Amino acid sequence: MSKHNGHEFEGFATRSIHGGFEGDEWGSVIPPIVQSSTYSFRDVDHGAACFKDHSQGYIYTRLANPTIDILEANIAGLEGGCAALACSTGIGAVNTLFFALLNAGDHIVMSESIYAPTRINIEKHWSRFGVEFSFVDSTDTANIEAAMRPNTRLVFTETPANPAIAVTDIAAAAEIAHAHGCLLAVDNTVLSPVLQRPLEHGADIVVHSITKALNGHSDVVGGIIVFAHAEHYKAVHHAWYHLGATMDPHQAWLVIRGLKTLELRVKQMQKSAKKIAKWLEQHPQVERVHYLGLKSHPQRALNAKQASGPGSLMSFELKGGLEAGKAMMNAVRLCSLAVSLGGVDTLIQHPASMTHVGMTPEERKEAGIPDGLVRFSIGCETTADIIADLEQALTRV
């Protein structure tokens, strides 16, 4: 529910356009950018009150900022959460969460198929401080149950996972985590709250790279953590502003702008993706297409149970393997050979040599990322033009 000019609205598009902002003293239609690092107090007593209770006023933008507050309230509302914390990057959001919730000797259970830097941070960095970890194939939630230990504090999954397009049953994962006294955190970057809201299925925390669909224009990096429960927000909030991976007000303003077209963009990109995936699946040079909108995807029904659509991210393999994929990617003209996803520009890339190069070949195999896999994020260009570009590129293979 979103309130605007004293009225409450339920529609997702309405909430994404107006959420978090009820106007200001100047009658602004668009929230202003409050580009100030620090704030003056009315008097010494007011300053003391602000430091004692941050809700009494603004102190310093690392701690809170009016523009950032609007963004946090908006996205918390879209995800159905009670509060949110905006971060400078998506991986900054993930590490803030780990910093707040994990201590030396604690254990985390994490999906094998997950954003590579998330895995690398746990394996190479948090492990140096005594955090233990288990990576499992979370598409079978029995593997999560089997990995749980007495010292497990957090289950962390990405669904659908990028780029393997693997799905974890959120409700089942939440039930397991809660039975063991743990929290479930879900990376919801790929589908966005337009199509999936993990808190509705029992997750405690949702994280996003807002660089992707939430901003949607490939011109901002950022992250956000959304909470179902106030006590978890309070625990992470204290660590968040001390760690310092907080957002800049101009970043926040650009994402607020991006949210105004979120539903339109996500649904248009999904509409194109469905057509493109079917076209790719029938192409004689394509070995396999991984897309949740295809009947051939083994987890299509599970995704339909917890999400309202398959989104616009897919991956595929060519019959010629890695060399064929490289030839095709080098030949595209409209699609950009670039990393990221969820934006208005169609992007194509090779995970094994680009985004997931930090993982070993064995780890990539476990995560469902063969060397010949091509990741494809559909944008808002005309569908026929994207298909024509793929068609001419495939003639070079």
N, C-alpha and C positions, 0 to 999 in steps of 0.2 A: 504494500500500500504506500502510495506517495501523496504528499500534501502539497498543493500549489494554490496560492491565493485563498487559503482557507478551505479548499475542497480536496477530498481524497480521491485518488484514482488507482485502479488496479492494473490497467493495461501495461504490458512490459515496455512498449515503445514510449508511452507517456512517461513512465517512471525513469527510463534511461535519459530522456530529454530534460526533465525537470527535477529529478531526484536530488535531494540535498540542498537545494537553493530555493528560497521563498522570496527572493528579491532583496533589495537593499534600500538605503535612504535616498539613493539617487534614481531609483526606478529602473535599474539596469535589467535588461532582458537576459543578457549573458553575464555570468559571474565575473567579477573583476579579478585581475591578477594582483594579488597583494605581494609585491616584490620587495619585501622588507625583511632584513635579517633579524632585526630586534624591534621591540615595542616599548613605548614610554608608559610609565605608570602615572596615575592621577596624583599619588602622593606615596610616601614611604609605606604607610599602612597597606595601601592597595598592592604595592610591590610584594610586601611580605605575605599577603593573602594569596597572591598568585603563585608564589613559590610553595606555599603550603598546600594549595589546592589548585591545580592547573585549570580547572573549569572556571576559575574566577577571572581569567583574562589571559591574553597572550604575553609570552615572555621573550621567546627566541624561536626562529622558524624550525630549528632542528627538533624542538619539542612540540610545536603545533603552529599551524598557519591557517588563516581563513579559507584560502583557495583549496588547500590540501584537504581541509575538513569537509568541504563540499564533495570532493571526489570520493573520499572514504565513505561518507554517508550514502552516496549514490550507489556505489558498487556493493556495499553491505546490504542495501535494500534489494538490489537485483539478485543477489545470491540467497536472500532470506536470512542473513546473519544479523547479529545484534550490533556489531562494530567491525571496523577494518583498520588496518595500518598500511599506509602507502610507503613503498621503498624505492630506492634509487634504481634498482634493477630487479629482474625476476630472480636471479640467483642470490641477490641481496636479501630478498624476501625469504627464500629457502634457508639461507644461512642464519638469518635472524631467528627463524623458528627453531633451528637446531641449537643455537646459542642459548635461547631462553629455556628450552625444555630438556636438553640432554646434559648429563653430568658424567664425569669419569666413572666408568664401570657400568653405565647404562647401555642398553641394547636397542637397536632399531631394526625393524623388519621392513624391507623395501622391495618394490617390484624390480625384477631384472631389466625389464624393458621400460626405461625411464630416461628423461633428459640427461644426456651424458655428464655435463658438469655437476649435476646433483649427485650422481653416483661417484664421480671422481672426488668430490669434496669429502664425502664420507670415507672413502677408501684411503685417500692420500693425506687428508688433513685432520678431520675430526678423530680419526683413529689415533693420531699422534697424542691426543689428549685423553685417551682411554675409552673412547666410545666404541662399543662393539657393534657388529652389523651382520645381517644375513640378507642376501639377495635371493629372491624366489620368483618362480613363475606364478604370478598372482592371478593369471587367468583361471587357475584352479585354486580356489580359496582354501582347499585342504592343505596346500603348501604353506599358506600363512599360518594356519593352526599348528602345523608341524614345526615351524620355525620359532614359535613363541617360547620365551624363557621366563624364569621368575624375575629377571632384571630388565625385561622388555618394557620400554616406556612409550614407544611410538611406532605405529604402522604408517608407512608413507607410500602412496601409490599414485600413479599418473594414469588416468583413463579417459578416453582412449590414449594409449601410449604412442609417443612420437619417436621414430617413424614406423614402428612395426604395426601400428593400428591394432594393438591388442587391448582387450577390454577386461577390466576387473569388476566383479560384482560388488558394488559399493555397500549395499545393505548387508551382505554376507560378511564382508571385511569388517564393517563396523561392529557387527554382532560378536565376531571373534575378538577384536580389539577390546571391546568393553567387557567381555567375559573375563579377560585377563587384566583388567584394571588399567588399560592403555587408551590412548587417544588415536583416532584415525584422522590423518591429514591427506587430502586429495588435491593433486595438481589438475585443475580444470581448464588449463590454457587452451587445449585443442578445440573443445566444443563451445566454451564460453557459457555464461548463464542464460543466453538465449535458448540453448538446446539442452543444457544439463545443469542441475543445481544439487550438488552432492550433499549439502546439509539436509535436504529434504529426505535423503535416504539413510541418514544416521551418521554421516561424517561430522566430526567436531570442528575441523578447520579446513578451509579451502585456500590454496595459493594460486596465483596467476602471474605469468609474465604479461604485464599489460602492454608490453611492446607489440604483442600479437593482435588478436581480434579486438580487444577492448579499445585500444587506440586505433589500430587498423590502417594507418597511413605511412608506416615505415619511417617515421620521423621522430620518434620518441623511444627511449628505453625506460622501463620501470617495472615494478612488481607490486603486488598487494597480498596481504594476508587477511582473510575474512573469518570471523569467529561465530560459532553457534551459541557460545556461552560466555557471559561476562567475566567469569573467573579466569578463563584462559586468555581472554583479551588483556586483562590486568597483568597477568604473569608475563606475557610477551611484550606488552607496552613498555614496561620498565626496562627490559633488555634492549628493546628497539631503539630508544633514544640515547641510551648509553653506548650502544654499538655504533650508531651513527650512519647506518645505511638508509637514511631517510630521503624523502623526495624533495625536489625543488618546486616552488610554486608555479613556475612557467611550464615545467613538465606536466604538473597536475592540470593546468588550464588547457593544455593541448589534448590531454586525455579526456577531459570533460567535453571538449568539442567533438572528439571522436565518438564518444558514447551516444551522441545525439543521432547518429546514423547506424548504431550497432546492429539493431535487428534487421534493418533494410540490407545492410552489407552481408551479414551472416546468411540470411535466407537467399539472397541473390547468388552468392558464391556457392552455396549448397545446391541450388537449382542447376547451376552450370556443372558442378562436380558430378552430379548423378549422370548427366548426359555424357560427359567426357570419360567417366569410368566405364560406362557401357561400350563406348566407342573403342577405348583402349583394349578392353577384354576381348573384343572381336577382331582386333588387328592381328594379322598373321605373324608379325615379328615380336609380339608380346607374349611372354611366358606366363606371367601371373600378375594380377592386379589385387592389391590389398585396399579395399574400400568398404566401409560399413554399409553403404547403400546398395551393394551388390548381393544377390542371393547366394553367391559363392562364398561369401565371408562366413566362417563358422560361428562367429559371435554376433551375427546380425540381430538375432532375437533378444539376446541379453542386452545389447545396446538399446534396442527399442523399448525394453522394460524400464530402463532408467534414464533415457534421453529421448527427446522429441525429434531427433534427426541425426543423420550420419556426419554432418559437417562438410568441410571442403578440403580436408587433408587426405591424401592417398599416397601410396607408394606402389611401385611396380618394378618388375624385372623383365628384361628383354631376353630373347632366346640366345643371343650372342654373348650374354653375360656382361662382365665389367667393361670390356672393350667396346661392345655395342652401345652400352649406356653412355660411355664417355663420348663416343662419336655423335650420338643423338644430342646430348647436352651441349656439346660444342657447336651444334648446328642451329639451335633455336634462335629466333629473331625477335619475337614478341615476348616470350617468356624470359624472365631474367635469371641468369645463372647466379643465384645468390641464396644465402641462408636466411632463415626466419620463416614465418608462416602467418596466416590469418589476416593479411593486409589486402588492400585493393589491387595490388600488383601481383600477377601470377609469378611464382618463384619455383625454380627447379634446382636441385642440388644432389650431390653424391655423399650420403652420410658417412660411409666407411673412410673416405679420405678427407672429409670436411668436419661436420659437426661432431662426429663420434670417433675421430681419429685418436683421441686420448684413451679410448678403451682398447684392450688387447683383442686380437682376432677371436680368441676363445670367449671373451665377454660379449663381443658383438654377436657371435653365434648364439650364445645363450639368450640374448635379448631379441633374437629374431631379425638381425640386421646382416644379411649376406652381403658380400663384397659388391655384387652386381645390383643392389637395390637402389632405385632412384626415388627420391622424395619429391612430391609434387603438391604445392599449395595453390589452389585455384583462387584467382582474384575476381575482380568485377568487370573485366573486359568482356566484350561480346563473345559468347560461347563459340560461335562458328569461327571466329578469328583464332581462338586458342587451339581449336581442333586443327585448323589449317596449318598453324605453326608446327604442331606436333607431326602432322602428316608430311610436311616438307622436310622436317628434321629426320624422320624415320627413313626417308628415301636415301639419306646419306650413310645409313648403317650397312 
